[in-house]
Structure formats: structure tokens, C-alpha cells
Amino acid sequence: MMSYISRWGLMDHLSEHCKEVYAHFGLAMYRAQCVEQSIIQLIVFFDFFPTNLPKYKATEQWAKDFDKYDGLLSSKTMGQLLKNLNTLNAVDPTIEELLRKALNQRNWLAHRFFVDHALSFLSSNGRDKMIQDLEENRELFNTVENILNPITHSLCEKYGLTQEKRKEMERELFRDANGDIEQP
């Protein structure tokens, strides 16, 4: 019979390995949400800004309409956002294909990952494979972000949101949130 010490040691290892799977899942889904937000930002710059910027004189009205538009976009699924982005002809077909792949992987993670890995979760090797799958998905989302971010930054510059202004906005948001993590 296993002693309490060795049994608890084994349980601690199993518990930590399970937590590691969940942590990797959380990080992969976080990165998928970052991609969704990047798509929203592109739609804002390709649709809302060109249509609305010329007609606004009052900052309050701009903020109100912007928040309303952002809320509308944020209520859509990632698939709906991609359709919207495609109708704007905002990105080339190579990027569209990568975005479709990211959408498929995001949907798989959200709806099927744990179902498809139910038996894998029962063994150390299976959990290691799950972590590997999650790391691959996180890398896909990182790749997409690395492609979309320069497009967004270029559009920011076009509309006068310089890197300095964006950094100041980040500092202000951080201060308002009473952030306690180190800013990059």
C-alpha cells in the first residue's frame, strides 16, 4: 500500500499537471481573443473611421457613436467579424486564409478541445499532447497578431494616433485601472 507521503506526492504532481493543461488552455483562448480584438480594430479603421471622421465636430458625439459601434462589433462572433472584414476588402487573400485557420482553431478550442481530448486527459502523455496542441494554437494566434498589428499601427498613424499618443493612452488606462503589473 502506498504511504500517505508518496500518494500525496503523486497527487500533487497530477494536480499540477492538470493545472498546467488548464493554464495553457487559458493562454491559448486569451490569444484567440486578442486576434478577435485585432479584427475589431481593423474593422473600426476600415469602416467607422473613414465613414464617420469627416462629419464629426464634437468629441462627445464621436465617443458616443464610437462606443456604440464598438459594442455592436463586440457582440458578433469571430466568424461574423471575419465576414465583415472580408466585405471591406481590408486584407489580402493570404491573410484571409490565415484568419480562417485561426477562426477554425479558436472554434475547436472553445467547443471541442476538451471533448476531443477527454481520454487524453487521463494520462501524463495525453496531457503532454494536449499542452503541445495548445502551444501550437497559441503560436498560430501569435503569428496572426504579428501580421495584423503592423496593419493596425499603420492605420493608427494614418489617423494621427502616433506611437507616442498610443503609449500615453496605455499609461492612462494603466493608471485608471490601478494596475500592479509591470508595463512592457
C-alpha positions as CSV (number, residue, x, y, z in Angstrom):
1,M,0.0,0.0,0.0
2,M,1.3,3.5,-0.9
3,S,2.2,5.7,2.0
4,Y,0.4,9.0,2.5
5,I,3.6,10.9,1.6
6,S,4.2,9.2,-1.7
7,R,0.5,9.1,-2.5
8,W,0.2,12.9,-1.8
9,G,3.3,13.5,-3.8
10,L,1.8,11.7,-6.8
11,M,-1.5,13.6,-6.3
12,D,0.4,16.9,-6.1
13,H,2.2,16.1,-9.4
14,L,-1.1,15.0,-11.1
15,S,-2.9,18.1,-9.8
16,E,-0.1,20.4,-11.1
17,H,-0.1,18.7,-14.5
18,C,-3.8,19.1,-14.8
19,K,-3.5,22.8,-13.8
20,E,-0.8,23.2,-16.4
21,V,-3.3,22.0,-19.1
22,Y,-5.9,24.5,-17.9
23,A,-3.3,27.3,-17.8
24,H,-2.2,26.5,-21.4
25,F,-5.8,26.4,-22.5
26,G,-6.5,29.8,-20.8
27,L,-3.5,31.3,-22.6
28,A,-4.5,29.9,-26.0
29,M,-8.0,31.3,-25.6
30,Y,-6.7,34.6,-24.4
31,R,-4.5,34.8,-27.6
32,A,-7.6,33.9,-29.7
33,Q,-9.5,36.8,-28.1
34,C,-6.6,39.1,-28.9
35,V,-7.0,38.1,-32.5
36,E,-10.7,38.9,-32.3
37,Q,-9.9,42.3,-30.9
38,S,-7.4,42.9,-33.7
39,I,-10.1,42.1,-36.2
40,I,-12.4,44.6,-34.5
41,Q,-9.7,47.3,-34.6
42,L,-9.2,46.7,-38.3
43,I,-13.0,47.0,-39.0
44,V,-13.1,50.2,-37.0
45,F,-10.2,51.7,-39.0
46,F,-11.5,50.5,-42.4
47,D,-15.2,51.2,-41.8
48,F,-16.0,53.5,-38.9
49,F,-13.2,56.0,-39.2
50,P,-13.4,56.8,-43.0
51,T,-17.2,57.0,-42.8
52,N,-17.5,59.0,-39.6
53,L,-14.4,61.0,-39.0
54,P,-15.1,63.7,-41.6
55,K,-18.6,64.5,-40.2
56,Y,-17.8,64.9,-36.5
57,K,-17.2,68.2,-34.8
58,A,-18.0,67.3,-31.2
59,T,-15.8,64.9,-29.2
60,E,-18.7,63.7,-27.1
61,Q,-20.8,62.6,-30.1
62,W,-17.7,60.9,-31.6
63,A,-17.2,59.0,-28.3
64,K,-20.8,58.0,-28.0
65,D,-21.1,56.8,-31.6
66,F,-17.7,55.0,-31.4
67,D,-18.7,53.2,-28.2
68,K,-22.0,52.1,-29.9
69,Y,-20.2,50.8,-33.0
70,D,-17.5,49.1,-30.8
71,G,-20.3,47.5,-28.8
72,L,-22.0,46.3,-32.0
73,L,-18.8,44.7,-33.2
74,S,-18.0,43.2,-29.9
75,S,-21.4,41.4,-29.8
76,K,-20.5,39.5,-33.0
77,T,-18.9,36.1,-33.3
78,M,-15.4,35.9,-34.7
79,G,-16.9,34.3,-37.9
80,Q,-19.2,37.3,-38.3
81,L,-16.3,39.7,-37.8
82,L,-14.3,37.9,-40.5
83,K,-17.2,38.2,-42.9
84,N,-17.4,41.9,-42.1
85,L,-13.7,42.3,-42.6
86,N,-13.8,40.5,-45.9
87,T,-16.6,42.7,-47.3
88,L,-14.3,45.7,-46.6
89,N,-11.5,44.1,-48.7
90,A,-9.2,45.1,-45.8
91,V,-6.7,42.3,-46.0
92,D,-5.2,40.2,-48.9
93,P,-6.3,36.6,-49.5
94,T,-3.2,35.1,-47.8
95,I,-4.1,36.9,-44.6
96,E,-7.8,35.9,-45.0
97,E,-6.8,32.3,-45.3
98,L,-4.7,32.5,-42.1
99,L,-7.6,34.3,-40.3
100,R,-10.0,31.4,-41.4
101,K,-7.5,28.9,-39.9
102,A,-7.4,30.9,-36.7
103,L,-11.2,31.0,-36.6
104,N,-11.4,27.2,-37.1
105,Q,-8.8,26.6,-34.3
106,R,-10.5,29.1,-32.0
107,N,-13.8,27.4,-32.5
108,W,-12.3,24.0,-32.0
109,L,-10.7,25.2,-28.7
110,A,-13.9,26.8,-27.5
111,H,-16.3,23.9,-28.5
112,R,-14.4,20.7,-28.9
113,F,-10.9,20.7,-27.3
114,F,-11.8,19.0,-24.0
115,V,-14.3,16.7,-25.6
116,D,-11.8,15.6,-28.2
117,H,-9.1,15.1,-25.5
118,A,-11.3,13.5,-22.8
119,L,-9.3,10.3,-22.8
120,S,-6.0,12.0,-23.3
121,F,-6.6,13.9,-20.1
122,L,-6.4,10.6,-18.2
123,S,-2.7,10.1,-18.8
124,S,0.5,12.0,-18.4
125,N,1.4,11.5,-22.0
126,G,-2.1,12.6,-23.1
127,R,-1.9,15.7,-21.0
128,D,1.5,16.5,-22.6
129,K,0.0,16.1,-26.0
130,M,-2.9,18.5,-25.0
131,I,-0.3,21.0,-23.9
132,Q,1.6,20.7,-27.2
133,D,-1.7,21.2,-29.1
134,L,-2.4,24.3,-27.1
135,E,1.1,25.7,-27.6
136,E,0.7,25.2,-31.4
137,N,-2.6,27.0,-31.3
138,R,-1.2,29.9,-29.2
139,E,1.7,30.2,-31.8
140,L,-0.9,30.4,-34.6
141,F,-2.7,33.2,-32.8
142,N,0.6,34.9,-32.1
143,T,1.5,34.7,-35.8
144,V,-1.8,36.2,-36.8
145,E,-1.3,39.0,-34.3
146,N,2.2,39.6,-35.7
147,I,0.7,40.1,-39.1
148,L,-2.3,42.2,-38.1
149,N,-0.6,44.5,-35.6
150,P,1.6,46.3,-38.2
151,I,-1.5,46.9,-40.3
152,T,-3.3,48.4,-37.4
153,H,-0.3,50.5,-36.3
154,S,-0.1,51.9,-39.9
155,L,-3.8,52.8,-39.8
156,C,-3.3,54.4,-36.4
157,E,-0.5,56.6,-37.8
158,K,-2.8,57.5,-40.8
159,Y,-5.4,58.9,-38.4
160,G,-2.9,60.7,-36.2
161,L,-2.7,58.1,-33.4
162,T,1.1,58.2,-33.2
163,Q,3.1,55.7,-31.2
164,E,3.7,58.3,-28.6
165,K,-0.1,59.0,-28.3
166,R,-0.8,55.3,-28.1
167,K,1.8,54.9,-25.3
168,E,0.2,57.8,-23.4
169,M,-3.2,56.2,-23.8
170,E,-1.8,52.9,-22.4
171,R,-0.3,54.7,-19.4
172,E,-3.5,56.4,-18.7
173,L,-5.5,53.2,-18.9
174,F,-3.0,51.5,-16.6
175,R,-3.2,54.3,-14.1
176,D,-7.0,54.3,-14.2
177,A,-7.0,50.5,-13.6
178,N,-4.6,50.9,-10.7
179,G,-2.5,48.3,-12.4
180,D,0.0,46.4,-10.4
181,I,1.9,44.5,-13.1
182,E,4.9,45.9,-14.9
183,Q,4.2,47.5,-18.2
184,P,6.2,46.4,-21.2
